[in-house]
Amino acid sequence: MTTSHQPQDRYKAVWLIFFMLGLGTLLPWNFFMTATEYFTNRLDTSQNVSLAPADPAAPSPARSSLSAIFNNVMTLCAMLPLLLFSCLNSFLHQRIPQSVRILGSLVAILLVFLLTAILVKVQLDALPFFILTMVKIMLINSFGAILQGSLFGLAGLLPASYTAPIMSGQGLAGFFASVAMICAIASGSELSESAFGYFITACVVVVLAILCYLGLPQLEFYRYYQQLKLEGPGEQETKLDLIIENPSTTGLVPGEEPGAGKEEPGASNSQPASRSRSIKAILKDIAVPALSVCFIFTVTIGLFPAVTVEVRSSIADSITWGKYFIPVACFLTFNVFDWLGRSLTAVVMWPGQDSLWLPSLVVARLVFVPLLLLCNIPHHRYLAVVFQHDAWYIFFMAAFAFSNGYLASLCMCFGPKKVKAAEAETAGSIMSFFLCLGLALGAIFSFLFRAIV
């Protein structure tokens, strides 16, 4: 066998499809998260007629109890189903066909989001609207968990660099949602017109993700790695030749024995170890990146958006900046720098997967808890405002977001590569579960952080 048998990813088509699937995975949730003004306006007794926040110079109208708790309940209703279904996917992914999990989830998300767009035109009382919104959030994140876990498991079968486009696409989803929200505010349109167009855009992106996935099996590069999963030792000989020629594609260092600790999916009975290892044994191998990604998102979701949206501009001398402060300084800044951090892993991966710097940097992100809590949040109950100027808040948000994107992407790339190739899909699903566990823990901690301020 020669290395000429390995197909190339022509025009980076597979990479781009994984990027698009990552975008479609998180775009619906990001649209919900950045559209808090729309939802809270619908819940308030005195409803505004646009997506724009009220004039910051004017007295704030009394918020309804449902509007006041919307952010925290939304986060909790999103993260707990995400955790539950990520756990189920980790155990059941081998029993349900991949195409059913991915296509079924995308179609379900599309239908729920279409319903969301339709309900923009339907008048409902506050309580039924609140309950229905939370049910939709739970459904979207339940199917999103299955989709995300399946994608990371699928990417685990390919070279390590193919996890990065999923993370980068997810980061761009947040940026895309933030820009859409700012455009909706700038348009000054009626609430129904702006919100309807806003949610329909998400539907279009999900449809594109479905079309991309349907085209994936037509690409020879993708079929090659899928066949390695299904076939036995004869096909593995080709892969061993590839490892010798280009060890970087499999995570081996030059001079390392091909096949040492790397067995292919679909191995025959001569390689029973590749099938017999339990989830507990695999988890032991990937414990550091798994716990790291969990900790990263616990800190991130604990603060964003429940706490960060409460910060107010200290220098707003016009209605315009006050109107755009949270959409720009909070959501847009976070999503731009989170996306940059995720995308950087396509260029550089430092520290290495076995370096102590990785968990050290992850734990160091705890510094953002006091930094953001001490920003200009009006009516602090227990804390003083230390960082009053807007520049402090924007700087902290940028560093907070960049470290989240970069370190989380590193962990998700490294996890499946710390186990045998036959276990990579399972490892990817487990990593997705720990990511979702971090999101759920962050949702719980957001109540504590919100209570402090």
GUVEXVO-402329 format. One record per residue (C-alpha): x, y, z. Coordinates in steps of 0.001 Angstrom, whole numbers. Example, Ala and Ser with C-alpha at 12.3 -4.5 7.8 and 13.67 -1.06 7.14 Angstrom:
2
12300, -4500, 7800 .
13670, -1060, 7140 .
//
This chain:
453
0, 0, 0 .
1164, 3531, -672 .
141, 6881, 675 .
-1329, 7767, -2709 .
-4411, 5796, -1697 .
-5296, 8386, 916 .
-7654, 10953, -627 .
-7162, 14633, 52 .
-9778, 16973, 1444 .
-10190, 18844, -1851 .
-11002, 22522, -1450 .
-11271, 21849, 2296 .
-14824, 20706, 1590 .
-15106, 18383, 4616 .
-13530, 21049, 6859 .
-16061, 23618, 5631 .
-18984, 21226, 6110 .
-17938, 20569, 9704 .
-17675, 24336, 10157 .
-21213, 24771, 8801 .
-22536, 21990, 11037 .
-20918, 23661, 14041 .
-22645, 26893, 13037 .
-26002, 25152, 12744 .
-25534, 23451, 16123 .
-25357, 26602, 18242 .
-27020, 29274, 16138 .
-30564, 28608, 17423 .
-29474, 28757, 21072 .
-27424, 31892, 20454 .
-30422, 33567, 18858 .
-32490, 32779, 21926 .
-29758, 34021, 24255 .
-29128, 37301, 22432 .
-32847, 38009, 21913 .
-33541, 38575, 25593 .
-34900, 42068, 24899 .
-37581, 40610, 22635 .
-38641, 37983, 25160 .
-38559, 40258, 28203 .
-40497, 42963, 26345 .
-43206, 40412, 25591 .
-43314, 39487, 29274 .
-43410, 43025, 30680 .
-46794, 44523, 31333 .
-45851, 47670, 29399 .
-44373, 46278, 26183 .
-42008, 48211, 23977 .
-42606, 48209, 20231 .
-39051, 47546, 19067 .
-36135, 45316, 19878 .
-34205, 48320, 21166 .
-33737, 48640, 24911 .
-35510, 51518, 26563 .
-33864, 54940, 26795 .
-31318, 54571, 29642 .
-31898, 58181, 30659 .
-35607, 57561, 31214 .
-36971, 56033, 34391 .
-36974, 52242, 34160 .
-40458, 50758, 34024 .
-41317, 48172, 36632 .
-40312, 44741, 35399 .
-42708, 41840, 35748 .
-41613, 38936, 37906 .
-41418, 36683, 34843 .
-39254, 39187, 32999 .
-36907, 39568, 35979 .
-36173, 35836, 36216 .
-36160, 35175, 32465 .
-32356, 35025, 31965 .
-31717, 32632, 34841 .
-34641, 30315, 34081 .
-33775, 30350, 30375 .
-30205, 29271, 31128 .
-31348, 26516, 33483 .
-33999, 25202, 31057 .
-31360, 25118, 28349 .
-28496, 23508, 30225 .
-30231, 20733, 32166 .
-31749, 19060, 29045 .
-28415, 19630, 27311 .
-26691, 17684, 30101 .
-29262, 14883, 30235 .
-29333, 14222, 26507 .
-25545, 14525, 26191 .
-25273, 11781, 28798 .
-27799, 9625, 26940 .
-25954, 10190, 23667 .
-22663, 9055, 25249 .
-24214, 5690, 26113 .
-26608, 5171, 23205 .
-24717, 6593, 20215 .
-23683, 3097, 19066 .
-27302, 1866, 19027 .
-28855, 4681, 16985 .
-27556, 5339, 13449 .
-25467, 8458, 13084 .
-27625, 9832, 10270 .
-30769, 9470, 12396 .
-29188, 11331, 15306 .
-27784, 14187, 13227 .
-30502, 14653, 10602 .
-33313, 14024, 13073 .
-31924, 16615, 15473 .
-31454, 19235, 12761 .
-35004, 18751, 11459 .
-36462, 18937, 14981 .
-34543, 22151, 15712 .
-35767, 23606, 12427 .
-39411, 22835, 13252 .
-39184, 24318, 16745 .
-37558, 27448, 15390 .
-40214, 27803, 12711 .
-42790, 27695, 15506 .
-40852, 30420, 17319 .
-40982, 32633, 14231 .
-44721, 32029, 13812 .
-45425, 32874, 17456 .
-43883, 36307, 16924 .
-47140, 37138, 15117 .
-49380, 35539, 17757 .
-50442, 37473, 20841 .
-50259, 35468, 24069 .
-50590, 36335, 27732 .
-47344, 36575, 29689 .
-47557, 33256, 31552 .
-48445, 31033, 28563 .
-45762, 32792, 26493 .
-43172, 32259, 29239 .
-44026, 28557, 29606 .
-44086, 27951, 25854 .
-40745, 29727, 25407 .
-39122, 27574, 28090 .
-40537, 24393, 26526 .
-39088, 25401, 23159 .
-35708, 26126, 24753 .
-35734, 22700, 26388 .
-36572, 20991, 23090 .
-33950, 22895, 21113 .
-31227, 22085, 23628 .
-32279, 18437, 23966 .
-31907, 17901, 20236 .
-28863, 20198, 20212 .
-27153, 17944, 22755 .
-27669, 14881, 20573 .
-26474, 16797, 17526 .
-23409, 18219, 19264 .
-22354, 14914, 20804 .
-22803, 13125, 17479 .
-20742, 15742, 15623 .
-17848, 15612, 18078 .
-17936, 11837, 17980 .
-17888, 11939, 14179 .
-15006, 14422, 14156 .
-13073, 12150, 16525 .
-12734, 9619, 13686 .
-10974, 12171, 11485 .
-7618, 13886, 12087 .
-7458, 16157, 15153 .
-7734, 19312, 13061 .
-11334, 18429, 12135 .
-12668, 19140, 15631 .
-11495, 22757, 15331 .
-13980, 23745, 12560 .
-16911, 22576, 14716 .
-15700, 24757, 17595 .
-15016, 27650, 15232 .
-18451, 27329, 13626 .
-20072, 27356, 17052 .
-18143, 30506, 17880 .
-19258, 32178, 14654 .
-22854, 31293, 15538 .
-22674, 33647, 18493 .
-21128, 36400, 16388 .
-23761, 35966, 13693 .
-26577, 36154, 16246 .
-25112, 39288, 17834 .
-24810, 41075, 14495 .
-28375, 40103, 13607 .
-29605, 41553, 16896 .
-27729, 44825, 16376 .
-29137, 45117, 12855 .
-32633, 44527, 14207 .
-32159, 47318, 16756 .
-30687, 49675, 14148 .
-33563, 49086, 11756 .
-36072, 50528, 14214 .
-38676, 48224, 12725 .
-41837, 47061, 14385 .
-41258, 44279, 16882 .
-43127, 41706, 14812 .
-41199, 42522, 11621 .
-37733, 42546, 13202 .
-38228, 39443, 15349 .
-39822, 37446, 12528 .
-36935, 38163, 10156 .
-34475, 37481, 12968 .
-35756, 33962, 13671 .
-36365, 33066, 10027 .
-32650, 33746, 9405 .
-31833, 31011, 11925 .
-34142, 28636, 10055 .
-32275, 29313, 6813 .
-28931, 28485, 8451 .
-30289, 25210, 9863 .
-31575, 24256, 6387 .
-28100, 24933, 4974 .
-26591, 22723, 7696 .
-28979, 19908, 6698 .
-27958, 20227, 3047 .
-24266, 20205, 4003 .
-24641, 17022, 6019 .
-26516, 15330, 3176 .
-23584, 16157, 885 .
-20924, 14823, 3269 .
-21121, 11134, 2174 .
-20428, 12206, -1417 .
-16884, 13326, -498 .
-14130, 10745, -895 .
-12072, 12074, 2043 .
-14986, 11540, 4427 .
-15818, 8103, 3007 .
-12191, 7025, 3500 .
-12294, 7611, 7255 .
-15781, 6156, 7563 .
-14552, 2999, 5810 .
-11641, 2730, 8230 .
-14237, 2614, 10994 .
-16115, -240, 9329 .
-13378, -2401, 7817 .
-10821, -4680, 9333 .
-7027, -5138, 9326 .
-6630, -5033, 5545 .
-7673, -1423, 5498 .
-5554, -701, 8572 .
-2385, -1495, 6627 .
-3097, 1516, 4453 .
-3528, 3653, 7548 .
-227, 2417, 9003 .
1533, 3501, 5836 .
-69, 6897, 6227 .
1081, 7147, 9846 .
4664, 6398, 8855 .
4565, 8985, 6086 .
2711, 11734, 7965 .
2556, 11055, 11738 .
1079, 14487, 12493 .
-2282, 13451, 11045 .
-2790, 10884, 13815 .
-1190, 12626, 16745 .
1944, 10408, 16756 .
5351, 11975, 17143 .
8116, 11144, 14661 .
9761, 7856, 15550 .
6788, 6584, 17572 .
5800, 3024, 16762 .
2785, 3027, 14435 .
-161, 1368, 16084 .
1262, 1844, 19600 .
-1847, 2732, 21568 .
-3748, 3376, 18294 .
-6114, 695, 17065 .
-8581, 1203, 14285 .
-12366, 1058, 14569 .
-13873, -2123, 13231 .
-10890, -4264, 14273 .
-11232, -8028, 13980 .
-11208, -10531, 16830 .
-7425, -10342, 16878 .
-7850, -6932, 18454 .
-10532, -7432, 21097 .
-9135, -4717, 23343 .
-10344, -2049, 20943 .
-13937, -3078, 21674 .
-13784, -4228, 25295 .
-12743, -1053, 27094 .
-15508, 459, 29182 .
-16581, 4088, 29208 .
-15020, 4341, 32670 .
-11635, 3259, 31287 .
-11859, 5721, 28402 .
-12875, 8491, 30802 .
-9779, 7812, 32878 .
-7585, 8485, 29838 .
-9327, 11735, 28935 .
-9989, 12961, 32490 .
-7814, 16087, 32261 .
-9304, 17587, 29072 .
-12806, 16448, 30075 .
-12691, 18058, 33517 .
-10953, 21105, 32051 .
-13670, 21780, 29472 .
-16283, 21264, 32183 .
-14591, 23851, 34428 .
-14187, 26320, 31551 .
-17900, 26405, 30778 .
-18928, 26392, 34435 .
-17125, 29703, 34873 .
-18308, 31086, 31538 .
-22022, 30314, 31825 .
-22014, 31240, 35511 .
-21242, 34820, 34448 .
-22486, 35109, 30865 .
-25124, 36286, 30236 .
-26874, 36294, 33634 .
-24371, 38694, 35267 .
-22744, 40410, 32312 .
-26038, 41790, 30942 .
-26585, 43671, 34212 .
-23566, 45947, 33659 .
-24447, 49488, 32578 .
-22430, 52090, 30719 .
-20846, 54761, 32901 .
-19989, 57077, 30008 .
-23180, 56960, 27920 .
-23957, 60594, 27107 .
-26484, 59766, 24419 .
-29394, 57453, 23879 .
-27501, 55699, 21077 .
-24612, 54262, 23102 .
-26910, 53351, 25965 .
-29079, 51455, 23478 .
-26162, 49540, 21964 .
-24009, 49062, 25071 .
-25120, 45519, 26011 .
-25530, 44242, 22420 .
-22043, 45526, 21514 .
-19970, 45497, 24723 .
-21450, 42248, 26054 .
-22757, 39987, 23283 .
-20767, 41144, 20257 .
-17475, 41459, 22167 .
-17907, 38032, 23749 .
-18833, 36289, 20525 .
-16109, 37919, 18404 .
-13307, 37044, 20818 .
-14732, 33606, 21601 .
-14732, 32871, 17862 .
-11160, 34187, 17497 .
-10037, 31943, 20345 .
-11715, 28878, 18872 .
-10326, 29604, 15402 .
-6759, 30098, 16652 .
-6492, 26370, 17400 .
-6473, 25758, 13636 .
-3103, 27556, 13590 .
-1467, 26765, 16927 .
-2133, 24260, 19708 .
-263, 25407, 22807 .
32, 24086, 25459 .
273, 20432, 24435 .
-2219, 17803, 25464 .
-3, 16500, 28284 .
1256, 19863, 29505 .
428, 21051, 33039 .
-37, 24526, 31584 .
-3422, 23529, 30181 .
-5218, 22785, 33491 .
-3336, 25678, 35119 .
-4664, 28172, 32574 .
-8143, 26714, 32917 .
-8169, 27226, 36699 .
-6687, 30720, 36270 .
-9928, 31801, 34551 .
-11484, 32023, 38018 .
-10008, 35531, 38153 .
-12821, 36697, 35858 .
-15433, 36027, 38562 .
-14429, 38967, 40803 .
-13366, 41127, 37846 .
-16792, 41014, 36197 .
-18774, 41111, 39437 .
-17011, 44357, 40366 .
-17883, 46141, 37117 .
-20519, 48871, 36913 .
-23627, 46956, 37965 .
-26199, 49380, 39438 .
-27652, 48753, 42875 .
-24984, 46363, 44114 .
-26287, 44760, 47282 .
-23054, 43306, 48617 .
-20226, 44508, 46376 .
-18772, 47882, 45499 .
-18183, 49071, 41934 .
-14415, 48950, 41375 .
-14181, 48933, 37577 .
-16611, 51673, 36599 .
-15375, 52758, 33177 .
-16761, 50972, 30113 .
-13239, 50216, 28874 .
-12590, 47916, 31854 .
-15730, 45920, 31152 .
-14998, 45566, 27435 .
-11385, 44502, 28139 .
-12474, 41906, 30710 .
-15153, 40557, 28355 .
-12649, 40236, 25505 .
-10116, 38315, 27623 .
-12886, 36253, 29225 .
-14277, 35243, 25823 .
-10940, 34613, 24103 .
-9718, 32328, 26897 .
-13040, 30471, 26811 .
-12885, 29825, 23077 .
-9201, 28931, 22866 .
-8920, 26663, 25907 .
-12251, 24907, 25269 .
-11307, 24216, 21655 .
-7922, 22813, 22740 .
-9586, 20445, 25192 .
-12144, 19245, 22644 .
-9393, 18590, 20086 .
-7106, 16766, 22518 .
-9703, 14515, 24199 .
-10372, 11993, 21371 .
-6662, 11856, 20509 .
-5666, 10574, 23958 .
-7334, 7201, 23308 .
-7169, 4463, 20686 .
-8674, 5259, 17322 .
-11409, 2666, 17905 .
-12485, 4634, 20972 .
-12287, 8110, 19438 .
-16021, 8422, 18699 .
-16929, 7409, 22248 .
-14317, 9796, 23636 .
-15743, 12619, 21521 .
-19229, 11949, 22892 .
-17890, 11885, 26459 .
-16099, 15187, 25887 .
-19368, 16660, 24642 .
-21087, 15410, 27792 .
-18530, 17130, 30039 .
-18882, 20312, 27994 .
-22624, 20181, 28643 .
-22036, 19342, 32309 .
-20039, 22555, 32562 .
-22895, 24472, 30931 .
-25403, 23006, 33405 .
-23193, 23721, 36433 .
-22649, 27235, 35114 .
-26419, 27722, 34885 .
-26735, 26736, 38551 .
-23884, 29009, 39636 .
-25428, 31884, 37681 .
-28157, 32066, 40343 .
-25477, 32447, 43036 .
-23519, 35094, 41134 .
-26722, 36974, 40286 .
-27727, 36924, 43958 .
-24349, 38392, 44984 .
-24811, 41441, 42789 .
//
